[in-house]
């Protein structure tokens, strides 16, 4: 008859003959338990390391989507502007250089800027941008879209271009320069040359088209009676800069100043201005093509 003994590990009686077998099983159980515990600990360390590594990666990527988005938007903006400028170059029959300016097709000297005597232009009779285009451009010579382009699109660098750091051939950079210049220029002229500033206010507050009317819909007047821009885009203060600078620092008459403003406006809004030129000339503007609606950011 088998003797019985108590197994302290499991708290019950087992046959004495099976005691050694039980001890072997118990040893295996403990070994398995420690092995399992070691594996669990190993997994814990591994998982902890992975979690820490993942957290580091997540931390390093917190701003990545924002940075990527900004880079993409900047690239798209640059590409769009390059396409717009390339389109203008194709329309004008020659590539437009981005940095170096070619000699002006309008000659040199203030008198040549107008390509004609504009001293007889009465700004009080001008009630819209269309009236101004009719007054300052030789619209009688416009018989086609190409005629309008040849007459209204300026090329090269104006006489005042070096002083302001602008060129007709780089409208995007010039837009930025002219727009940023306006607050300082306004403060300077209003303080040091109040007579010229008063003349500028009188001209700019008339509906003569010194405005960004095609991108922001503010109409042909782009400033208030204090000379403040009535729009926050770039095109509006850029055109105001042209008008104010020419009023204060050249001897151009009002008609010649408006001609320069209309030239820059044509560079900034090619499609709208060429359509306007064709319409004023009594030609069909419905089939106009190959021109961007706007150059530069709004």
C-alpha positions in Angstrom: 0.0 0.0 0.0 1.4 3.4 -1.0 2.3 5.7 1.7 0.9 9.3 1.4 2.6 12.6 2.2 1.4 16.2 2.1 2.7 18.3 -0.7 3.2 21.8 0.8 3.0 23.4 -2.6 -0.5 22.4 -3.5 -1.9 21.7 0.0 -3.2 18.2 -0.7 -2.1 14.6 -0.3 -0.5 12.7 -3.1 0.8 9.2 -3.4 4.3 8.8 -1.9 5.5 7.0 -4.9 4.5 10.0 -7.1 6.3 12.5 -4.9 9.6 12.5 -6.9 7.7 12.8 -10.1 5.8 15.7 -8.7 9.0 17.4 -7.6 10.3 17.1 -11.2 7.1 18.6 -12.5 7.3 21.3 -9.9 10.8 22.1 -11.0 9.8 22.2 -14.6 6.8 24.4 -13.6 9.1 26.9 -11.8 11.6 26.9 -14.7 8.7 27.5 -17.1 7.4 30.2 -14.8 10.8 32.0 -14.7 11.3 31.7 -18.4 7.8 33.0 -19.0 8.5 35.9 -16.6 11.8 36.6 -18.3 10.1 36.7 -21.7 7.4 39.0 -20.4 10.0 41.2 -18.9 11.9 41.2 -22.2 8.7 42.0 -24.0 8.1 44.8 -21.5 11.6 46.3 -22.2 11.2 45.9 -25.9 7.8 47.4 -25.9 9.0 50.2 -23.7 11.9 50.9 -26.0 9.6 50.8 -29.0 7.1 53.1 -27.3 9.9 55.5 -26.4 11.2 55.4 -29.9 7.8 55.9 -31.4 7.2 58.9 -29.0 10.5 60.4 -30.1 9.6 60.0 -33.8 6.1 61.4 -33.1 7.7 64.3 -31.2 10.1 65.0 -34.1 7.3 65.0 -36.6 4.8 67.3 -34.7 5.5 70.2 -37.1 6.4 68.2 -40.2 2.9 68.5 -41.8 2.8 72.2 -41.3 6.3 72.7 -42.7 5.5 70.5 -45.7 2.3 72.4 -46.3 4.1 75.7 -46.3 6.8 74.5 -48.6 4.2 73.1 -51.0 2.2 76.3 -51.0 5.3 78.4 -51.6 6.4 76.1 -54.4 2.9 76.3 -56.0 2.9 80.1 -55.7 6.3 80.4 -57.4 5.3 78.0 -60.2 2.1 79.8 -60.9 3.9 83.2 -61.1 6.6 81.7 -63.3 3.8 80.3 -65.6 2.1 83.7 -65.7 5.3 85.4 -66.6 6.1 82.8 -69.2 2.6 83.3 -70.7 3.2 87.0 -70.9 6.5 86.4 -72.6 4.9 84.2 -75.2 2.1 86.7 -75.8 4.6 89.5 -76.2 6.7 87.5 -78.6 9.8 87.3 -76.4 10.8 85.8 -73.1 10.6 88.2 -70.1 13.8 88.1 -68.1 13.3 87.8 -64.3 16.3 89.9 -63.1 18.1 91.8 -65.8 16.0 94.4 -67.7 16.3 95.1 -71.4 16.3 98.6 -72.8 12.9 100.3 -72.7 10.9 100.1 -75.9 9.6 103.6 -75.1 13.0 105.3 -75.3 14.5 107.5 -72.6 13.5 110.8 -71.0 10.3 111.7 -69.2 8.7 113.1 -72.4 8.9 109.7 -74.1 6.9 108.0 -71.4 3.6 109.2 -72.7 4.3 108.5 -76.4 2.4 111.7 -77.1 1.3 114.9 -75.5 -1.1 114.2 -72.6 -1.1 117.6 -71.1 -4.6 118.2 -72.4 -6.1 115.3 -70.5 -8.7 116.6 -68.1 -8.9 114.2 -65.2 -12.2 115.8 -64.1 -13.8 114.3 -67.1 -12.6 110.7 -66.4 -15.2 108.7 -64.6 -13.8 105.1 -65.0 -10.8 103.1 -65.9 -12.2 102.8 -69.4 -12.2 106.6 -69.7 -8.6 106.7 -68.6 -7.5 104.0 -71.1 -9.3 106.0 -73.8 -7.5 109.2 -72.8 -3.9 107.9 -72.4 -3.5 105.1 -75.0 -3.8 105.5 -78.8 -6.8 103.2 -78.9 -7.6 104.3 -82.5 -4.6 102.0 -83.4 -6.1 99.0 -81.7 -7.7 96.6 -84.2 -6.9 93.3 -82.7 -5.9 91.6 -79.4 -2.2 91.8 -80.5 -2.5 95.5 -81.2 -3.8 96.1 -77.7 -1.0 94.0 -76.3 1.6 95.9 -78.3 0.2 99.3 -77.2 -0.6 98.6 -73.6 2.1 96.2 -72.4 5.3 98.1 -71.4 8.7 96.5 -71.8 12.1 97.2 -70.3 12.7 99.7 -67.4 11.1 103.0 -67.0 13.2 106.1 -66.3 12.3 106.0 -62.6 12.9 102.2 -62.5 16.5 102.4 -61.2 15.5 104.8 -58.4 12.7 102.5 -57.2 14.4 99.2 -58.0 11.6 98.1 -60.4 11.3 96.9 -64.0 8.4 96.2 -66.3 10.1 92.9 -67.2 9.8 91.6 -63.6 6.3 92.4 -62.6 6.2 90.0 -59.6 9.3 91.4 -57.9 8.3 94.9 -58.8 4.8 94.4 -57.3 6.4 93.4 -54.0 8.8 96.4 -54.0 6.1 98.9 -54.9 3.6 97.6 -52.4 6.0 97.6 -49.5 7.2 101.1 -50.4 3.9 102.9 -50.0 3.6 103.5 -46.2 7.0 105.1 -46.0 6.7 107.0 -49.2 3.3 108.4 -48.1 4.7 109.5 -44.7 7.7 111.1 -46.4 5.8 113.1 -49.1 3.0 114.2 -46.8 5.5 115.7 -44.4 8.2 117.1 -46.8 6.1 118.0 -49.9 2.5 118.7 -48.8 1.7 120.4 -52.1 2.6 117.3 -54.1 0.7 115.1 -51.6 -2.4 117.3 -52.0 -2.2 116.9 -55.8 -1.8 113.1 -55.4 -4.9 113.0 -53.1 -6.9 115.1 -55.7 -5.9 112.7 -58.5 -6.2 109.4 -56.6 -9.7 110.1 -55.1 -11.1 110.5 -58.6 -12.5 107.5 -60.4 -9.5 107.4 -62.8 -8.5 103.8 -62.1 -5.6 104.0 -59.6 -6.9 100.9 -57.9 -6.9 97.1 -57.8 -10.4 96.9 -59.0 -10.0 93.6 -60.8 -8.8 91.5 -57.9 -10.7 93.0 -55.0 -13.7 94.7 -56.6 -13.2 98.1 -54.9 -13.9 100.1 -58.1 -11.7 102.7 -59.8 -10.8 104.5 -56.6 -8.2 102.8 -54.4 -7.7 105.3 -51.5 -9.4 107.6 -49.1 -8.9 111.4 -48.7 -6.0 110.8 -46.3 -4.2 108.7 -48.8 -4.7 105.4 -47.1 -5.2 102.4 -49.2 -8.7 101.1 -49.2 -7.6 97.5 -49.9 -5.2 95.2 -48.1 -3.8 93.4 -51.2 -0.5 94.2 -52.9 -1.7 95.5 -56.2 -3.5 98.5 -54.7 -0.6 100.1 -52.7 1.7 99.3 -55.6 -0.3 101.4 -58.0 -0.6 104.1 -55.3 3.2 104.2 -55.0 3.6 104.7 -58.8 1.1 107.6 -58.7 2.5 109.2 -55.6 6.2 108.9 -56.5 5.7 110.3 -60.0 3.6 113.2 -58.5 6.2 114.1 -56.0 9.5 113.4 -57.7 9.0 114.0 -61.4 7.6 116.7 -63.6 5.0 114.5 -65.3 1.6 115.9 -65.8 -1.6 114.1 -64.6 -2.2 112.4 -68.0 1.4 111.0 -68.0 1.1 109.8 -64.5 -2.1 108.0 -65.3 -0.5 106.4 -68.3 2.2 104.9 -66.1 -0.4 103.6 -63.7 -2.3 102.0 -66.5 0.8 100.3 -67.8 1.5 98.7 -64.4 -2.1 97.8 -64.1 -1.9 96.1 -67.4 1.1 94.1 -66.2 -0.8 93.1 -63.0 -4.1 92.4 -64.7 -3.3 91.4 -68.3 -6.6 89.8 -69.3 -8.9 92.5 -67.8 -6.9 95.4 -69.2 -6.5 94.0 -72.7 -10.3 93.3 -72.7 -10.9 96.9 -71.6 -8.6 98.2 -74.3 -10.4 96.2 -77.0 -13.8 97.3 -75.7 -12.8 101.0 -75.6 -11.5 100.6 -79.2 -14.9 99.2 -80.2 -13.5 95.7 -81.0 -14.7 92.3 -79.9 -13.2 91.3 -76.6 -15.2 88.1 -76.1 -12.6 85.8 -77.7 -9.6 87.0 -75.9 -7.2 84.2 -74.9 -3.7 83.4 -73.8 -3.5 85.9 -71.0 -3.5 85.4 -67.2 -6.1 87.1 -65.2 -3.7 88.3 -62.5 0.1 88.4 -62.0 1.4 88.3 -58.4 -0.4 87.5 -55.2 -3.4 89.4 -54.0 
